[in-house]
Amino acid sequence: MLSIIEKFRAIYNKKDTSEDLRFLALQSCHTANFLLHELNSISHQHNCNNGTAVDIGTGLGIIPLILHSQGKYHNYIGIDIDNKGLMIAKRLFEENNFNPICADVYAMPLKNAISDILFARYVLQHVSRIEFFLSELKKIMKTDSKIVIIDVEDDMNVFYPELPPETKNVFASYEKFQKQCGGDRNISKKLPYFLFQTGFKNVEIKPFTSTFFVSKKYCRDYFKQTKDAFLALSTELELVKDELFKHKFISPSDFHRGLNSCLVYLNSSDSIFISRTEFLITAMK
Ligand SMILES: C[S@@+](CC[C@H](N)C(=O)[O-])C[C@H]1O[C@@H](n2cnc3c(N)ncnc32)[C@H](O)[C@@H]1O
């Protein structure tokens, strides 16, 4: 796992890579161990080592990379509309069994049932026509194969003490922006319904909560820990900030004020508790 994280860190440190891909690399570093824990909770078919895993909205290919490191599945297909990310994912794979496909799921070029297991992490939160999207995914899934969705549920995030209003304002602008694009940061609780509507069966949900608690009195590396927490919180916002400014959801000065207040909040509190819950949802075709 460490070598996978190092690969993503190297991408983040390459200043000539585009900002959005660098931050996706950073998000991959921050979430890799948690994702591993989530993936380890999935039951796979006994003959999965010969099978094909498809990752929708693969980004930099973190899911295929982890599955490959575990010797699970034989072929990996990463589908994404962003070709630059796919090219990096292809390079990160040392073997030749990662096939990148640059495509929009809404205009899926594949028509055959090819996947023995299909993943979509942090993608459905961006999707406007969920039922159509899911039915396109279903077409490339083999009969009785599994779909694994991992996504957010912001209603279940807890910050103690409460975030400063300027920081809440930044999060709210992000939520509004995602909503206007047809997305939903509280998508997880709605997915069982959409899966059912599109004819999936055996829908199962598993919540995964990451908690962060530090106290100045007891943590010697309090500042390092809060700095890491800040990076983890702000990475996603950095990914979308240009869009937020372009659509006037927040001004650059309010955005930076909000992030600055977040840093002050993290450093000035005596103890901080942050809890984030996301859901892993599986269903069968
Ligand atoms: C937040 S990233 C998640 C990347 C990766 N799944 C991960 O867990 O790190 C969402 C990805 O979904 C891709 N995406 C969004 N809508 C898509 C669509 N309609 N078809 C294909 N890819 C899409 C984006 O280009 C982006 O790479």
PDBQT file of the ligand as one rigid body, heavy atoms in Angstrom, charges set to zero:
ROOT
HETATM    1  C1  LIG A 301     -13.844  12.627  -7.730  1.00  0.00    +0.000 C 
HETATM    2  S1  LIG A 301     -13.207  11.769  -9.100  1.00  0.00    +0.000 S 
HETATM    3  C2  LIG A 301     -13.049  10.140  -8.415  1.00  0.00    +0.000 C 
HETATM    4  C3  LIG A 301     -11.918   9.365  -9.052  1.00  0.00    +0.000 C 
HETATM    5  C4  LIG A 301     -11.718   7.941  -8.535  1.00  0.00    +0.000 C 
HETATM    6  N1  LIG A 301     -12.924   7.143  -8.679  1.00  0.00    +0.000 N 
HETATM    7  C5  LIG A 301     -11.266   7.934  -7.100  1.00  0.00    +0.000 C 
HETATM    8  O1  LIG A 301     -11.933   7.308  -6.281  1.00  0.00    +0.000 OA
HETATM    9  O2  LIG A 301     -10.199   8.536  -6.807  1.00  0.00    +0.000 OA
HETATM   10  C6  LIG A 301     -14.608  11.559 -10.190  1.00  0.00    +0.000 C 
HETATM   11  C7  LIG A 301     -14.190  11.055 -11.564  1.00  0.00    +0.000 C 
HETATM   12  O3  LIG A 301     -15.377  10.722 -12.305  1.00  0.00    +0.000 OA
HETATM   13  C8  LIG A 301     -15.183  11.136 -13.652  1.00  0.00    +0.000 C 
HETATM   14  N2  LIG A 301     -16.519  11.299 -14.267  1.00  0.00    +0.000 N 
HETATM   15  C9  LIG A 301     -17.493  12.155 -13.876  1.00  0.00    +0.000 A 
HETATM   16  N3  LIG A 301     -18.580  12.037 -14.668  1.00  0.00    +0.000 NA
HETATM   17  C10 LIG A 301     -18.299  11.075 -15.583  1.00  0.00    +0.000 A 
HETATM   18  C11 LIG A 301     -18.995  10.520 -16.688  1.00  0.00    +0.000 A 
HETATM   19  N4  LIG A 301     -20.213  10.953 -17.010  1.00  0.00    +0.000 N 
HETATM   20  N5  LIG A 301     -18.416   9.544 -17.405  1.00  0.00    +0.000 NA
HETATM   21  C12 LIG A 301     -17.148   9.130 -17.097  1.00  0.00    +0.000 A 
HETATM   22  N6  LIG A 301     -16.429   9.630 -16.070  1.00  0.00    +0.000 NA
HETATM   23  C13 LIG A 301     -16.970  10.591 -15.318  1.00  0.00    +0.000 A 
HETATM   24  C14 LIG A 301     -14.371  12.418 -13.525  1.00  0.00    +0.000 C 
HETATM   25  O4  LIG A 301     -13.679  12.747 -14.713  1.00  0.00    +0.000 OA
HETATM   26  C15 LIG A 301     -13.416  12.079 -12.372  1.00  0.00    +0.000 C 
HETATM   27  O5  LIG A 301     -12.202  11.540 -12.811  1.00  0.00    +0.000 OA
ENDROOT
TORSDOF 0
